């Protein structure tokens, strides 16, 4: 698979339920491997979402609506309302996708991480409504993560697959809880 780790930045866990949280540059092969393994390892009792964090044309989410195994719950433009006429020309859409069939993870995540960052969130189903409402209210960044982290078994995997800051072009952010399923946390740990 080539060189996997170029730079790791370990952060002190901010949330009481966090076991490990870090960022690092990775190679394309490692990125593809992680996505494949995640789709095979999601616990059945957890909610699974993918959040596309912007820079997509509206058509990305319209086309995703026709994909079986997922549900597009919401999408909207990052442009303020006074610039709304530009939404036709500027790729500015973000959106939240509920994953019903984990085998869809690799394809959907790859599509949403090509033009901007995307995040995969696996957490207790009781937190779903709060998570969705936070995304829709555009208070997502740390607030959505904090909601997910209320589950001691949470797993967050975020990727910028066209990062100008990473020498490999791919930058990942990983965070998981103290009771995260070993099948998930083991995927992102280096061998």
Buried (B, 14 or more C-beta within 10 A) or exposed (E): EEEBEBEEEEEEBEBEBBBBBEBBBBBEEBBEBBBBBBBEBBBEEBBBBBBBBBBBBBEBBEEBEEBEEBEBBBBBBBBEEEEEEEBEEBBBBBBBBBBEBBEBBBBBBBBBBBBBBBBBBBBBEEBBEBBBEBBBEEEBEEBBBEBBBBBBBBBBBBBBBBBEEBEBBBBBBBBBBBEBBEBBBEBBEEE
